[in-house]
Amino acid sequence: MRALRLLAWNSPPELVEVPVPEAGPGQAVIRIGGAGVCHSDLHLMHDFAPGLLPWGPPFTLGHENAGWVHELGPGTGGFEIGQPVAVHGPWGCGHCERCLVGIDPYCEDPAAAPVPGGGGGLGLDGGMAEFMLVPDVRHLVALPGGLDPVLAAPLTDAGLTPYHAVRRSWPKLAPGTTAVVIGVGGLGHVGVQILKATTAARVIAVDSREQALLLAKDCGADLTVVAGPDAAAEIRRETGGRGADVVLDLVGADATLALGAAAVRTLGDLTIVGIAGGTLPVSFFGLPYEASVQTTYWGSRTELVEVLDLGARGLVRPTTTTFPLGQAVHAYQEMAAGRLVGRAVIVP
């Protein structure tokens, strides 16, 4: 079968022929219906070097995956051949306190995981191929209500990641509050929808691209703000001088972190989701009193079930552009050039 593989650090991926995987005990092989194209893959291609991570190439890309059960290993139950499923992307050890409740992204025994701190498309073979091996069926979630795998695939990361960030701040998103989403790309436009579907907060979207701000409005944003030196002042003006109760930074660059710090309200949350590598100086007078700053990574299996439910009910629907597997490299080029709106999905 064909697969899009990263063969070495600091190199573009290549389409190559690889054997079709076979399922062992407790495992499953998925026929891929959709594999999301994530901006973090560009970091894998260009920003990492040997030894920086506990895993490395070669491996098949694609950590946002959904499709149909193609094969179950001997003695493996809980699913049926042909059943539509999504793959929970982070694969932990399966036995630590975090993994036992489905929070594999925060596995506390990564050395015992299939690959330390990674998963399919992140050190092990992912879904940008016709078939994908899932090492434990506990990483599978049945798709609800006829949800199309092409729409479900990006929900496993571009939906799950902002959902986890929003969910942990639900107590601060009551009626009369304001949430700010910085960066309305593949994750951000879904984050706006999640805020509108699960909270009563007013949503302000910030981006430097006109097309992204138009997408934010289509996704339900109450107000859009052009990123720049006046953005924080505009957010404070629109919130009566108080600032935002919750700020979600889906970029994570120096400029966006500074904007978040300037826009967050006293007792508010500033959650850093984007991995652009920026830093945020913290000092006594550098942030409003009792403003909390946190980073998040992906989300739990239970939260993925909830996100897929929102998708099946039409409350959260990623804007997608599909590409056949033969054009997967082109899809990454389009994303790197900033020409994609929403999320690209590879459809083998």
C-alpha positions in Angstrom: 0.0 0.0 0.0 1.0 3.6 -0.4 1.9 5.7 2.7 3.2 9.3 3.3 6.2 8.8 5.4 8.7 11.1 7.1 12.0 9.3 6.4 14.4 11.7 8.2 14.3 14.9 10.3 14.5 18.2 8.4 13.2 16.6 5.2 9.9 16.6 3.2 7.7 13.5 3.5 7.6 11.0 0.7 5.0 8.7 -0.7 6.4 5.2 -0.6 5.1 1.6 -0.8 4.9 -0.3 2.5 3.4 -3.6 3.6 -0.2 -3.7 4.7 -0.2 -4.0 8.6 -1.6 -7.1 10.3 -3.3 -7.0 13.7 -2.0 -9.0 16.6 -3.8 -9.8 19.9 -5.7 -6.8 21.2 -4.9 -4.8 18.1 -6.9 -3.5 15.1 -6.2 -2.5 11.6 -8.2 0.5 10.4 -9.1 1.2 6.8 -8.6 5.0 6.7 -11.4 7.2 5.6 -9.8 10.5 6.6 -6.5 11.7 8.0 -6.2 15.3 9.1 -3.3 17.6 8.1 -1.9 19.3 11.2 0.4 22.3 11.4 2.4 20.5 14.0 3.6 18.1 11.3 5.4 21.0 9.7 7.5 21.2 12.9 8.3 17.5 12.6 9.5 18.2 9.1 11.6 21.3 9.7 12.2 22.0 13.4 13.4 18.8 15.0 16.8 17.1 15.1 18.0 13.7 16.2 17.9 13.3 20.0 15.4 16.1 20.6 12.5 13.7 21.0 12.5 10.1 22.4 11.4 8.9 19.0 12.1 9.7 15.4 11.7 8.8 11.7 10.9 6.8 9.7 7.2 6.7 10.3 3.9 7.3 8.4 2.4 10.8 9.1 -1.1 11.4 10.2 -2.3 11.7 13.8 -5.9 12.7 13.2 -7.6 9.5 12.0 -10.9 8.0 11.4 -12.2 5.1 9.2 -13.6 1.6 9.5 -12.4 -1.5 11.4 -10.7 -3.7 8.7 -9.2 -6.4 10.9 -9.2 -7.4 14.6 -6.4 -9.4 16.1 -7.0 -12.9 17.7 -9.2 -12.7 20.7 -9.9 -9.0 20.3 -13.5 -7.9 21.0 -15.5 -4.8 21.5 -15.7 -3.8 17.8 -17.0 -5.3 14.6 -15.4 -5.5 11.1 -16.6 -2.6 9.1 -17.6 -0.5 12.1 -16.8 3.2 11.7 -14.4 4.5 14.3 -12.1 7.3 15.3 -8.6 6.9 16.7 -7.7 8.6 20.0 -4.3 9.8 18.9 -2.0 9.8 22.0 -0.9 6.3 23.1 0.2 5.9 26.7 1.3 2.9 28.7 -2.2 1.8 29.5 -1.6 1.0 33.2 -0.7 4.3 35.0 -3.2 6.4 36.9 -3.7 8.8 34.0 -4.0 6.2 31.2 -6.5 4.1 33.3 -9.0 7.1 33.1 -8.2 7.8 29.4 -5.8 10.7 29.8 -3.1 9.1 27.7 -1.6 12.5 26.7 -0.4 12.8 30.3 0.9 9.3 30.7 3.1 9.0 33.7 5.1 5.9 32.5 6.0 6.9 28.9 8.8 4.4 28.8 6.2 1.7 28.8 4.1 3.3 26.0 4.3 2.0 22.4 6.4 5.1 21.8 7.3 7.5 24.6 5.1 10.6 24.4 3.8 9.9 20.9 1.4 7.7 19.0 0.3 7.0 15.4 1.8 9.6 13.2 4.1 10.7 16.0 6.9 8.2 16.1 4.7 5.2 15.0 2.9 4.8 11.7 -0.2 7.0 11.4 -3.1 7.3 9.1 -1.8 8.9 5.9 -2.0 5.5 4.2 -4.7 3.1 3.1 -4.5 1.1 6.4 -3.3 1.9 9.9 -2.4 -0.4 12.8 -3.8 0.6 16.2 -1.8 -1.2 18.9 -4.7 -1.5 21.4 -8.4 -1.3 20.7 -8.9 0.9 23.8 -7.7 3.8 21.5 -10.7 3.4 19.2 -14.0 5.3 19.7 -17.1 4.3 17.8 -18.4 7.0 15.5 -21.9 8.1 16.6 -25.0 8.9 14.4 -23.5 8.3 11.0 -20.7 10.8 11.4 -18.6 10.9 8.3 -15.0 9.8 8.9 -13.8 12.7 6.8 -15.4 15.1 9.3 -14.5 12.9 12.3 -10.8 12.7 11.6 -10.0 16.4 12.3 -12.2 16.3 15.4 -9.7 13.9 17.0 -7.1 16.7 17.4 -8.4 20.0 15.8 -11.6 19.4 17.8 -10.3 17.5 20.8 -7.4 19.9 21.6 -9.5 23.1 21.9 -12.4 21.2 23.5 -10.1 20.1 26.4 -8.8 23.7 26.7 -12.4 25.1 26.8 -13.8 22.4 29.0 -11.3 23.0 31.8 -12.4 26.6 31.9 -16.2 26.0 31.8 -16.7 27.5 35.4 -15.3 30.8 34.1 -17.6 30.9 31.0 -21.0 31.7 32.5 -23.4 34.1 30.9 -21.9 37.6 30.8 -18.4 36.4 30.4 -16.0 36.7 27.4 -13.7 34.2 25.7 -11.0 35.2 23.3 -9.7 32.8 20.6 -6.3 33.9 19.2 -5.6 32.3 15.8 -8.5 31.1 13.7 -6.9 28.3 11.8 -7.4 24.5 11.8 -7.9 24.4 15.6 -9.2 28.0 16.2 -12.2 27.9 14.0 -13.3 24.7 15.7 -12.6 26.3 19.1 -15.0 29.1 18.3 -17.7 26.5 17.5 -17.0 24.6 20.8 -17.3 27.8 22.8 -20.6 28.6 21.2 -22.0 25.1 21.5 -21.0 24.5 25.2 -20.9 27.9 26.9 -22.9 31.1 27.1 -19.8 33.3 26.8 -19.4 36.0 24.3 -16.7 35.0 21.8 -14.1 37.3 20.3 -11.8 35.9 17.6 -8.4 37.4 16.8 -6.3 36.8 13.6 -4.2 38.8 11.2 -5.9 37.2 8.1 -9.1 38.6 6.8 -10.2 35.2 5.5 -9.7 33.7 8.9 -11.8 36.4 10.5 -14.6 35.8 8.0 -14.4 32.1 8.9 -14.6 33.0 12.6 -17.8 34.9 12.0 -19.3 32.0 10.0 -18.4 29.8 13.0 -20.3 32.0 15.4 -17.9 34.5 16.7 -19.6 37.6 18.2 -16.8 39.9 17.4 -13.6 39.7 15.3 -10.4 41.7 16.0 -7.5 42.2 13.7 -4.3 41.1 15.4 -1.9 44.0 16.0 -0.7 46.6 18.5 -4.3 47.8 19.2 -5.9 44.4 19.6 -5.6 44.2 23.4 -7.0 47.7 23.9 -9.9 46.8 21.6 -10.7 43.7 23.6 -10.6 45.7 26.8 -12.8 48.4 25.3 -15.3 45.7 24.2 -15.4 44.2 27.7 -15.9 47.4 29.6 -12.2 47.6 30.5 -12.3 44.3 32.4 -10.6 42.0 29.8 -11.5 38.5 28.8 -12.4 35.8 31.3 -10.7 33.1 29.2 -8.1 33.6 26.5 -7.1 30.6 24.3 -3.9 31.2 22.4 -3.9 28.7 19.5 -0.7 30.2 18.1 1.8 30.4 21.0 4.2 33.0 19.5 5.7 35.9 21.5 3.3 38.4 20.1 0.2 36.3 20.8 1.3 35.4 24.3 1.8 39.1 25.0 -1.6 39.9 23.6 -3.2 37.2 25.8 -1.4 38.6 28.9 -2.6 42.1 28.1 -6.2 41.0 27.4 -6.9 38.5 30.2 -9.1 39.6 33.1 -8.3 39.4 36.8 -9.0 35.8 38.0 -9.1 34.8 34.3 -7.5 31.9 32.4 -4.8 32.2 29.8 -4.4 28.9 28.1 -1.5 28.3 25.7 -2.4 25.6 23.1 -0.2 26.7 20.1 3.3 25.4 19.9 5.0 28.3 18.0 7.7 28.4 20.7 7.1 31.9 22.2 7.8 32.8 25.8 5.7 34.7 28.3 7.6 36.6 31.0 5.8 36.2 34.4 6.3 38.7 37.2 4.2 40.1 40.0 2.9 43.0 38.0 3.2 41.3 34.6 -0.3 39.7 34.7 -3.6 40.7 36.3 -4.0 39.3 39.9 -4.8 35.6 40.1 -4.8 35.2 36.3 -3.9 31.5 35.7 -1.5 30.5 32.9 -1.5 26.9 31.7 -0.5 24.8 28.8 -2.6 21.9 27.5 -1.9 19.0 25.3 -4.6 17.1 23.3 -7.4 15.7 25.4 -8.8 12.5 27.0 -10.6 9.6 25.4 -13.8 10.6 27.3 -13.5 14.1 25.9 -13.1 12.7 22.4 -16.5 10.8 22.8 -18.0 14.2 23.8 -16.5 16.0 20.8 -17.7 13.3 18.4 -21.2 13.7 19.8 -21.1 17.4 19.1 -20.0 16.6 15.6 -22.7 14.0 15.0 -25.3 16.5 16.2 -24.0 19.2 13.8 -23.0 21.5 16.6 -19.3 21.4 15.7 -18.4 21.0 12.0 -14.8 21.6 10.8 -14.4 23.4 7.6 -12.4 21.0 5.5 -10.6 20.7 2.2 -10.0 17.1 1.0 -7.0 15.9 -0.9 -6.3 12.4 -2.3 -3.3 10.6 -0.8 -1.3 11.4 -4.0 -1.6 15.1 -3.2 -0.8 14.9 0.5 2.6 16.7 0.0 0.8 19.4 -1.9 -1.7 19.8 1.1 1.2 20.4 3.5 2.6 23.0 1.0 -0.7 24.8 0.9 -0.9 24.8 4.7 2.7 26.1 5.0 1.9 28.9 2.6 -1.2 29.9 4.6 -3.6 29.2 1.7 -5.8 26.7 3.5 -9.0 27.7 5.2 -9.9 25.4 8.1 -8.5 21.9 8.0 -7.2 19.8 5.2 -8.1 16.1 5.2 -6.3 13.3 3.3 -8.8 10.8 1.9 -6.9 7.7 0.8 
